[in-house]
Amino acid sequence: MDAQFQTLTTNLKEVTEAINIGNSNIKELSTIACEHNVIFREHVHNMRRNSFYQYTESDIWDMLVQLGIFDDTIMERCYEYLCSNPTLVKRLFGMPADRRLSKLMSIINMGLF
């Protein structure tokens, strides 16, 4: 009976140790994943600053959503216009985010689309 109890105790210690090692590995992997995520975001940000980067339709839509355009008709008109004018899109994305809406509204008010 004592031998079985000793074996059980030893096995429990080994399991506990394995769990602790696993937790340590998970923490390390989590840290590495976070670092890679930061590096990837910086890479994407730098790519978008590159003059050769082509903004996707999804990028344009996301920007319009972030600008808070809630009227479906205006949203669709802005989206269609921007998708067909990549130079304007680059200019808008190059501006600080808090100035994009006023620039887009000035284009609308000038009747450019």
C-alpha positions as CSV (number, residue, x, y, z in Angstrom):
1,M,0.0,0.0,0.0
2,D,2.8,2.4,0.9
3,A,4.5,1.7,-2.5
4,Q,1.3,2.5,-4.4
5,F,0.9,5.7,-2.4
6,Q,4.5,6.6,-3.1
7,T,4.0,5.9,-6.9
8,L,0.8,8.0,-6.9
9,T,2.5,10.9,-5.1
10,T,5.4,10.7,-7.6
11,N,3.1,10.6,-10.6
12,L,1.1,13.6,-9.2
13,K,4.3,15.6,-8.7
14,E,5.3,14.8,-12.3
15,V,1.9,15.9,-13.6
16,T,2.1,19.1,-11.6
17,E,5.6,19.8,-12.9
18,A,4.5,19.1,-16.5
19,I,1.6,21.5,-16.1
20,N,3.9,24.2,-14.7
21,I,6.3,23.8,-17.6
22,G,3.3,23.9,-20.0
23,N,2.0,27.1,-18.4
24,S,5.5,28.7,-18.7
25,N,5.7,27.7,-22.4
26,I,2.2,29.2,-23.0
27,K,3.3,32.5,-21.4
28,E,6.4,32.5,-23.6
29,L,4.4,31.7,-26.8
30,S,1.9,34.4,-25.9
31,T,4.6,37.0,-25.5
32,I,6.1,35.9,-28.8
33,A,2.7,36.1,-30.6
34,C,2.1,39.6,-29.2
35,E,5.5,40.7,-30.4
36,H,4.9,39.3,-33.9
37,N,1.5,41.0,-34.0
38,V,3.1,44.4,-33.2
39,I,5.8,43.8,-35.9
40,F,3.1,42.8,-38.4
41,R,1.0,45.9,-37.7
42,E,4.1,48.1,-38.1
43,H,4.8,46.3,-41.4
44,V,1.3,46.8,-42.7
45,H,1.4,50.5,-41.6
46,N,4.7,50.9,-43.5
47,M,3.4,49.2,-46.6
48,R,0.4,51.6,-46.7
49,R,2.8,54.5,-46.5
50,N,4.6,53.1,-49.5
51,S,3.6,54.9,-52.7
52,F,3.0,51.6,-54.4
53,Y,0.5,50.3,-51.9
54,Q,-3.0,49.8,-53.4
55,Y,-5.8,50.2,-50.9
56,T,-8.4,47.5,-51.2
57,E,-12.1,48.0,-51.4
58,S,-12.2,46.6,-47.8
59,D,-9.8,49.2,-46.6
60,I,-12.0,51.9,-48.2
61,W,-15.2,50.5,-46.7
62,D,-13.6,50.2,-43.2
63,M,-12.4,53.8,-43.4
64,L,-15.9,55.0,-44.3
65,V,-17.3,53.0,-41.4
66,Q,-14.7,54.5,-39.1
67,L,-15.7,58.0,-40.3
68,G,-19.2,57.3,-39.0
69,I,-21.1,57.7,-42.3
70,F,-24.5,56.1,-41.4
71,D,-26.6,57.1,-44.4
72,D,-26.6,54.2,-46.7
73,T,-27.0,56.3,-49.9
74,I,-24.1,58.6,-49.0
75,M,-22.0,55.6,-47.9
76,E,-22.5,53.8,-51.2
77,R,-21.8,56.9,-53.2
78,C,-18.6,57.7,-51.3
79,Y,-17.5,54.0,-51.6
80,E,-18.1,53.9,-55.4
81,Y,-16.4,57.2,-55.9
82,L,-13.4,56.3,-53.8
83,C,-13.0,52.9,-55.4
84,S,-12.8,54.5,-58.8
85,N,-10.4,57.2,-57.7
86,P,-7.3,55.5,-56.1
87,T,-5.3,58.8,-56.0
88,L,-7.9,60.4,-53.8
89,V,-8.0,57.4,-51.6
90,K,-4.2,57.6,-51.1
91,R,-4.6,61.3,-50.2
92,L,-7.4,60.5,-47.7
93,F,-5.4,57.7,-46.0
94,G,-2.4,60.0,-45.9
95,M,-4.3,62.5,-43.8
96,P,-4.7,62.3,-40.1
97,A,-7.8,60.3,-39.3
98,D,-9.6,63.2,-37.6
99,R,-9.4,65.3,-40.8
100,R,-10.6,62.7,-43.4
101,L,-14.3,63.2,-42.9
102,S,-14.1,67.0,-43.4
103,K,-12.0,66.5,-46.6
104,L,-14.5,63.9,-47.9
105,M,-17.4,66.2,-47.1
106,S,-15.7,69.1,-48.9
107,I,-15.4,66.8,-52.0
108,I,-19.1,66.0,-51.7
109,N,-20.0,69.6,-51.3
110,M,-18.0,70.7,-54.3
111,G,-20.0,68.2,-56.3
112,L,-17.1,66.2,-57.6
113,F,-19.1,63.1,-57.6
